[in-house]
Amino acid sequence: MISVVCLRYYPALGGVETRVLEVTSRLVKSYKLNVVTSDLKMERPYQKLSQKENVTRYKDVPITRLPTKKILPLEGYGVTLKGLKEALQPAELIDTHTYGTYHSDKAVKIAKKRGIPSILTTHLHPAAFARHKMLRTLYDGAVGKKTLQRCNIIITMTEIEKDYLVKRFGISRDKMETIPSGIDLTRFRDMGYEREDNSLLFVGRLSPVKRLDMLFRAIAKVKRTIPDVKLKIIGKDWGVKEQLVQLSAQLDIKDNVEFLGQVTAEELIEHYNRTKAYVLVSKYEALGVTIMEAIGCGTPAVVTGVGGVPEVVGDCGILCEENKESVEQAISEILRDENKYRVLKDNTKKRRKQFDWNHIALKVKAVYDRTLELT
């Protein structure tokens, strides 16, 4: 039995949960496998799944739901999973997601005590970008490093993440495997729609880490030479929308910015297909799944070269520095230089294939097979 542990699972989906769902649903026919998760729908605000949502099987994957208890207002250690030890009793291999969480630390410790191998799939955000930096630094030294040392294999999303673990914790590269997440290429594809002139798209939560304020200031500068530049923003407000609306008015770009809120999956794909370019100027991105989605739809990107972003965007976009002048220059270039735009768009046809979930699941399977040999 392979037990895959994550805090939430279908129908409660985020980036981590989508990866677990896509991989487990492809590997369930190859192994006796189950997902050990919680009854949690959202961590912030704390909300449990309804009785209807609390399914115990999805896409042939058995799901063990454990009750949660809210203990601290801290991401990763905000809730506990009751009965985790008992739920993992049948496991011959444990693959837990993610680094810096109560359930992962406990799952790896359980595996070590039982003498079975464990895999930690990290989905790591460095301490510098943690919500509580001091607590995260203390955690890294007191708990996190021990968890990394105890597990048999570490799966990272990017090579940058691997380099970070080597430098910060002294983890051997031989113990790590880089396997990024992916997208559903049957859905995220170029539909052949006409692209809207001078249009830009952002997809993600409206929070400080996304630096939409810097993007707005860059748009204000772009407007001087491209008056009809248009930015559409898709995503849930994490407390900054009102400030952004006020900023757009101050910068005289209120008519150039449109807040669309949350949209359906079908609408999202159409927006990716209608826009000329995608923009993401975050302080940090472990990977940047929305960049994959844009590239899958044949849309080049303007991005800051942070975290795993350069490994995702490749030759399908323009990397800019972390200031409004560089962002403005990159946006102007991608909107006005038709030859460069055409090259970047053509490059998406090849690069999108790297994000195929079938390809990624096979890589995870190879790690499982190698790790099972340790038993």
QUINORNOR-V365700 format. One record per residue. RES is the residue in one small letter. PHI is phi in radians with two decimals (none if undefined). OMEGA is omega as a letter, one per 20 degrees, with the letter a starting at -180 (* if undefined). BURIAL is # if it has 16 or more other C-alpha atoms within 10 Angstrom, else .. Layout:
# QUINORNOR-V365700
res=RES phi=PHI omega=OMEGA burial=BURIAL
res=RES phi=PHI omega=OMEGA burial=BURIAL
This chain:
# QUINORNOR-V365700
res=m phi=none omega=r burial=.
res=i phi=-1.80 omega=r burial=#
res=s phi=-1.82 omega=r burial=#
res=v phi=-1.82 omega=a burial=#
res=v phi=-1.87 omega=r burial=#
res=c phi=-2.64 omega=a burial=#
res=l phi=-1.14 omega=r burial=#
res=r phi=-2.24 omega=r burial=#
res=y phi=-2.68 omega=a burial=#
res=y phi=-0.78 omega=j burial=#
res=p phi=-1.61 omega=r burial=#
res=a phi=-1.56 omega=a burial=#
res=l phi=-2.01 omega=r burial=.
res=g phi=-2.31 omega=a burial=.
res=g phi=-1.10 omega=a burial=.
res=v phi=-1.11 omega=a burial=#
res=e phi=-1.14 omega=r burial=#
res=t phi=-1.13 omega=r burial=#
res=r phi=-1.08 omega=a burial=#
res=v phi=-1.05 omega=r burial=#
res=l phi=-1.09 omega=a burial=#
res=e phi=-1.15 omega=a burial=#
res=v phi=-1.31 omega=a burial=#
res=t phi=-1.12 omega=a burial=#
res=s phi=-1.18 omega=r burial=#
res=r phi=-1.56 omega=a burial=#
res=l phi=-1.79 omega=a burial=#
res=v phi=-1.12 omega=r burial=#
res=k phi=-1.42 omega=a burial=.
res=s phi=-1.61 omega=a burial=.
res=y phi=-2.44 omega=r burial=.
res=k phi=-1.40 omega=a burial=.
res=l phi=-2.43 omega=r burial=#
res=n phi=-2.51 omega=r burial=#
res=v phi=-1.84 omega=r burial=#
res=v phi=-1.81 omega=a burial=#
res=t phi=-2.51 omega=a burial=#
res=s phi=-2.02 omega=r burial=#
res=d phi=-1.66 omega=a burial=#
res=l phi=-1.55 omega=r burial=#
res=k phi=-1.70 omega=r burial=#
res=m phi=-2.46 omega=r burial=.
res=e phi=-1.53 omega=r burial=#
res=r phi=-2.34 omega=i burial=.
res=p phi=-1.27 omega=a burial=.
res=y phi=-1.14 omega=a burial=.
res=q phi=-2.60 omega=a burial=.
res=k phi=-1.66 omega=r burial=#
res=l phi=-1.15 omega=r burial=#
res=s phi=-1.29 omega=r burial=.
res=q phi=-1.03 omega=r burial=.
res=k phi=-1.17 omega=a burial=.
res=e phi=-1.36 omega=a burial=.
res=n phi=-1.39 omega=a burial=#
res=v phi=-1.34 omega=r burial=#
res=t phi=-1.95 omega=r burial=.
res=r phi=-2.74 omega=r burial=.
res=y phi=-2.61 omega=a burial=.
res=k phi=0.89 omega=r burial=.
res=d phi=1.24 omega=r burial=.
res=v phi=-1.57 omega=r burial=#
res=p phi=-1.19 omega=a burial=#
res=i phi=-2.16 omega=r burial=#
res=t phi=-1.75 omega=a burial=#
res=r phi=-1.66 omega=r burial=#
res=l phi=-1.92 omega=r burial=#
res=p phi=-1.21 omega=r burial=.
res=t phi=-1.81 omega=r burial=#
res=k phi=-2.32 omega=r burial=.
res=k phi=-1.32 omega=a burial=.
res=i phi=-2.12 omega=a burial=.
res=l phi=-2.48 omega=r burial=.
res=p phi=-1.43 omega=a burial=.
res=l phi=-2.18 omega=r burial=.
res=e phi=-1.15 omega=a burial=.
res=g phi=1.62 omega=r burial=#
res=y phi=-2.06 omega=a burial=.
res=g phi=-1.40 omega=a burial=#
res=v phi=-2.40 omega=r burial=#
res=t phi=-1.99 omega=r burial=#
res=l phi=-1.84 omega=a burial=#
res=k phi=-1.30 omega=r burial=.
res=g phi=1.48 omega=a burial=.
res=l phi=-1.10 omega=a burial=#
res=k phi=-1.03 omega=a burial=.
res=e phi=-1.17 omega=a burial=.
res=a phi=-1.15 omega=a burial=#
res=l phi=-1.60 omega=a burial=#
res=q phi=-1.01 omega=a burial=.
res=p phi=-1.34 omega=a burial=.
res=a phi=-1.21 omega=r burial=#
res=e phi=-1.80 omega=r burial=#
res=l phi=-2.64 omega=r burial=#
res=i phi=-2.06 omega=r burial=#
res=d phi=-2.06 omega=a burial=#
res=t phi=-1.98 omega=a burial=#
res=h phi=-2.19 omega=j burial=#
res=t phi=-2.38 omega=r burial=#
res=y phi=-1.16 omega=r burial=#
res=g phi=1.44 omega=a burial=#
res=t phi=-2.19 omega=a burial=#
res=y phi=-1.01 omega=a burial=#
res=h phi=-1.17 omega=r burial=#
res=s phi=-1.22 omega=r burial=#
res=d phi=-1.03 omega=a burial=#
res=k phi=-1.23 omega=a burial=#
res=a phi=-1.11 omega=r burial=#
res=v phi=-1.15 omega=r burial=#
res=k phi=-1.14 omega=r burial=#
res=i phi=-1.07 omega=r burial=#
res=a phi=-1.07 omega=a burial=#
res=k phi=-1.09 omega=a burial=#
res=k phi=-1.16 omega=a burial=.
res=r phi=-1.47 omega=r burial=.
res=g phi=1.33 omega=r burial=.
res=i phi=-1.96 omega=a burial=#
res=p phi=-1.29 omega=r burial=#
res=s phi=-2.38 omega=r burial=#
res=i phi=-2.11 omega=r burial=#
res=l phi=-1.97 omega=r burial=#
res=t phi=-1.65 omega=b burial=#
res=t phi=-1.41 omega=a burial=#
res=h phi=0.87 omega=a burial=#
res=l phi=-1.44 omega=r burial=#
res=h phi=-1.97 omega=a burial=#
res=p phi=-1.01 omega=a burial=#
res=a phi=-1.00 omega=a burial=#
res=a phi=-1.08 omega=a burial=.
res=f phi=-1.94 omega=r burial=.
res=a phi=-1.28 omega=a burial=.
res=r phi=-1.18 omega=r burial=.
res=h phi=-2.05 omega=a burial=.
res=k phi=-1.05 omega=a burial=.
res=m phi=-1.14 omega=r burial=.
res=l phi=-1.11 omega=r burial=.
res=r phi=-1.15 omega=r burial=#
res=t phi=-1.09 omega=r burial=.
res=l phi=-1.11 omega=r burial=.
res=y phi=-1.08 omega=a burial=.
res=d phi=-0.94 omega=a burial=#
res=g phi=-1.34 omega=a burial=.
res=a phi=-1.56 omega=a burial=.
res=v phi=-2.18 omega=a burial=.
res=g phi=-1.00 omega=a burial=#
res=k phi=-1.08 omega=r burial=#
res=k phi=-1.12 omega=r burial=.
res=t phi=-1.09 omega=r burial=#
res=l phi=-1.07 omega=a burial=#
res=q phi=-1.27 omega=a burial=#
res=r phi=-1.26 omega=a burial=#
res=c phi=-1.29 omega=a burial=#
res=n phi=-1.47 omega=a burial=#
res=i phi=-2.34 omega=r burial=#
res=i phi=-2.03 omega=r burial=#
res=i phi=-1.78 omega=r burial=#
res=t phi=-1.83 omega=r burial=#
res=m phi=-1.43 omega=a burial=#
res=t phi=-2.49 omega=r burial=#
res=e phi=-1.19 omega=r burial=#
res=i phi=-1.05 omega=r burial=#
res=e phi=-1.10 omega=r burial=#
res=k phi=-1.09 omega=r burial=#
res=d phi=-1.03 omega=r burial=#
res=y phi=-1.08 omega=a burial=#
res=l phi=-1.17 omega=r burial=#
res=v phi=-1.15 omega=a burial=.
res=k phi=-1.24 omega=a burial=.
res=r phi=-1.44 omega=a burial=.
res=f phi=-2.05 omega=a burial=#
res=g phi=1.23 omega=r burial=.
res=i phi=-1.31 omega=r burial=#
res=s phi=-1.22 omega=r burial=.
res=r phi=-1.08 omega=a burial=.
res=d phi=-1.12 omega=a burial=.
res=k phi=-1.53 omega=a burial=.
res=m phi=-2.03 omega=r burial=#
res=e phi=-2.34 omega=r burial=#
res=t phi=-1.68 omega=r burial=#
res=i phi=-2.39 omega=a burial=#
res=p phi=-1.24 omega=r burial=#
res=s phi=-1.47 omega=a burial=#
res=g phi=-2.51 omega=r burial=#
res=i phi=-2.49 omega=r burial=#
res=d phi=-1.48 omega=a burial=.
res=l phi=-1.24 omega=r burial=#
res=t phi=-1.28 omega=r burial=.
res=r phi=-1.75 omega=a burial=.
res=f phi=-1.52 omega=a burial=#
res=r phi=-2.49 omega=r burial=#
res=d phi=-1.31 omega=a burial=#
res=m phi=-1.50 omega=r burial=.
res=g phi=1.39 omega=r burial=.
res=y phi=-1.23 omega=r burial=.
res=e phi=-1.25 omega=a burial=.
res=r phi=-1.43 omega=r burial=.
res=e phi=-1.30 omega=a burial=.
res=d phi=-1.03 omega=r burial=.
res=n phi=0.95 omega=a burial=#
res=s phi=-1.82 omega=r burial=#
res=l phi=-2.26 omega=r burial=#
res=l phi=-2.38 omega=r burial=#
res=f phi=-2.12 omega=r burial=#
res=v phi=-2.26 omega=r burial=#
res=g phi=2.71 omega=r burial=#
res=r phi=-1.25 omega=r burial=#
res=l phi=-1.52 omega=a burial=#
res=s phi=-2.46 omega=a burial=#
res=p phi=-0.98 omega=a burial=.
res=v phi=-1.10 omega=a burial=.
res=k phi=-1.44 omega=r burial=#
res=r phi=0.92 omega=r burial=#
res=l phi=-1.16 omega=r burial=#
res=d phi=-1.09 omega=r burial=#
res=m phi=-1.15 omega=r burial=#
res=l phi=-1.10 omega=r burial=#
res=f phi=-1.06 omega=a burial=#
res=r phi=-1.16 omega=r burial=#
res=a phi=-1.18 omega=r burial=#
res=i phi=-1.08 omega=r burial=#
res=a phi=-1.05 omega=r burial=#
res=k phi=-1.30 omega=r burial=#
res=v phi=-1.07 omega=a burial=#
res=k phi=-1.02 omega=a burial=#
res=r phi=-1.10 omega=a burial=.
res=t phi=-1.94 omega=r burial=.
res=i phi=-2.24 omega=a burial=.
res=p phi=-1.03 omega=a burial=.
res=d phi=-1.68 omega=r burial=.
res=v phi=-1.01 omega=a burial=#
res=k phi=-2.31 omega=r burial=#
res=l phi=-2.04 omega=r burial=#
res=k phi=-1.79 omega=a burial=#
res=i phi=-2.09 omega=r burial=#
res=i phi=-2.03 omega=r burial=#
res=g phi=2.67 omega=a burial=#
res=k phi=-1.43 omega=r burial=#
res=d phi=-1.30 omega=r burial=.
res=w phi=-1.86 omega=r burial=.
res=g phi=1.76 omega=a burial=.
res=v phi=-2.13 omega=a burial=.
res=k phi=-1.04 omega=a burial=#
res=e phi=-1.02 omega=r burial=.
res=q phi=-1.13 omega=a burial=.
res=l phi=-1.20 omega=r burial=#
res=v phi=-1.08 omega=r burial=.
res=q phi=-1.10 omega=r burial=.
res=l phi=-1.12 omega=r burial=#
res=s phi=-1.08 omega=r burial=#
res=a phi=-1.21 omega=r burial=.
res=q phi=-1.08 omega=a burial=.
res=l phi=-1.53 omega=a burial=.
res=d phi=1.06 omega=r burial=.
res=i phi=-2.21 omega=a burial=#
res=k phi=-1.03 omega=r burial=#
res=d phi=-1.39 omega=a burial=.
res=n phi=-1.71 omega=a burial=#
res=v phi=-2.11 omega=r burial=#
res=e phi=-2.25 omega=r burial=.
res=f phi=-1.60 omega=a burial=#
res=l phi=-1.76 omega=a burial=.
res=g phi=1.16 omega=r burial=#
res=q phi=-1.58 omega=a burial=#
res=v phi=-2.19 omega=r burial=.
res=t phi=-1.27 omega=r burial=.
res=a phi=-1.04 omega=a burial=.
res=e phi=-1.18 omega=r burial=.
res=e phi=-1.15 omega=r burial=.
res=l phi=-1.04 omega=a burial=#
res=i phi=-1.09 omega=r burial=#
res=e phi=-1.15 omega=r burial=#
res=h phi=-1.08 omega=r burial=#
res=y phi=-1.03 omega=a burial=#
res=n phi=-1.41 omega=a burial=#
res=r phi=-1.54 omega=a burial=#
res=t phi=-1.38 omega=r burial=#
res=k phi=-1.38 omega=a burial=#
res=a phi=-2.62 omega=r burial=#
res=y phi=-1.78 omega=a burial=#
res=v phi=-2.26 omega=r burial=#
res=l phi=-2.62 omega=a burial=#
res=v phi=-2.11 omega=a burial=#
res=s phi=-1.10 omega=r burial=#
res=k phi=-1.20 omega=r burial=.
res=y phi=-2.74 omega=r burial=#
res=e phi=-2.43 omega=r burial=#
res=a phi=-1.07 omega=a burial=#
res=l phi=-2.45 omega=a burial=#
res=g phi=1.78 omega=a burial=#
res=v phi=-1.11 omega=r burial=#
res=t phi=-1.13 omega=r burial=#
res=i phi=-1.16 omega=r burial=#
res=m phi=-1.02 omega=a burial=#
res=e phi=-1.07 omega=r burial=#
res=a phi=-1.10 omega=r burial=#
res=i phi=-1.09 omega=r burial=#
res=g phi=-0.99 omega=r burial=#
res=c phi=-1.58 omega=r burial=#
res=g phi=1.35 omega=a burial=#
res=t phi=-1.92 omega=r burial=#
res=p phi=-1.15 omega=a burial=#
res=a phi=-2.32 omega=r burial=#
res=v phi=-1.97 omega=a burial=#
res=v phi=-2.48 omega=r burial=#
res=t phi=-1.42 omega=a burial=#
res=g phi=-1.45 omega=a burial=#
res=v phi=-1.90 omega=r burial=#
res=g phi=0.90 omega=a burial=#
res=g phi=-1.56 omega=a burial=#
res=v phi=-1.00 omega=a burial=#
res=p phi=-1.02 omega=a burial=#
res=e phi=-1.24 omega=r burial=#
res=v phi=-1.48 omega=a burial=#
res=v phi=-1.26 omega=r burial=#
res=g phi=0.93 omega=a burial=.
res=d phi=-1.74 omega=a burial=#
res=c phi=-1.95 omega=a burial=#
res=g phi=-2.98 omega=a burial=#
res=i phi=-2.01 omega=r burial=#
res=l phi=-1.49 omega=r burial=#
res=c phi=-2.10 omega=r burial=#
res=e phi=-1.35 omega=a burial=.
res=e phi=-1.55 omega=r burial=#
res=n phi=-2.66 omega=a burial=.
res=k phi=-1.16 omega=a burial=#
res=e phi=-1.16 omega=r burial=#
res=s phi=-1.18 omega=r burial=.
res=v phi=-1.11 omega=r burial=#
res=e phi=-1.06 omega=a burial=#
res=q phi=-1.13 omega=a burial=.
res=a phi=-1.16 omega=r burial=#
res=i phi=-1.12 omega=r burial=#
res=s phi=-1.04 omega=a burial=#
res=e phi=-1.15 omega=a burial=.
res=i phi=-1.25 omega=r burial=#
res=l phi=-1.49 omega=a burial=#
res=r phi=-1.86 omega=a burial=.
res=d phi=-1.62 omega=a burial=.
res=e phi=-1.10 omega=r burial=.
res=n phi=-1.10 omega=r burial=.
res=k phi=-1.12 omega=r burial=.
res=y phi=-1.04 omega=a burial=#
res=r phi=-1.10 omega=r burial=.
res=v phi=-1.13 omega=a burial=.
res=l phi=-1.06 omega=r burial=#
res=k phi=-1.16 omega=r burial=#
res=d phi=-1.09 omega=a burial=#
res=n phi=-1.13 omega=a burial=#
res=t phi=-1.13 omega=a burial=#
res=k phi=-1.09 omega=a burial=#
res=k phi=-1.49 omega=a burial=.
res=r phi=-1.17 omega=a burial=#
res=r phi=-1.00 omega=a burial=#
res=k phi=-1.13 omega=r burial=.
res=q phi=-1.22 omega=a burial=#
res=f phi=-1.70 omega=a burial=#
res=d phi=-1.23 omega=a burial=#
res=w phi=-1.09 omega=r burial=#
res=n phi=-1.09 omega=r burial=#
res=h phi=-1.12 omega=a burial=.
res=i phi=-1.18 omega=r burial=#
res=a phi=-1.08 omega=r burial=#
res=l phi=-1.14 omega=r burial=.
res=k phi=-1.16 omega=r burial=#
res=v phi=-1.13 omega=r burial=#
res=k phi=-1.03 omega=r burial=#
res=a phi=-1.08 omega=r burial=.
res=v phi=-1.19 omega=r burial=#
res=y phi=-1.02 omega=a burial=#
res=d phi=-1.06 omega=a burial=.
res=r phi=-1.16 omega=a burial=.
res=t phi=-1.28 omega=r burial=#
res=l phi=-1.12 omega=r burial=.
res=e phi=-1.15 omega=a burial=.
res=l phi=-1.35 omega=a burial=.
res=t phi=-1.37 omega=* burial=.
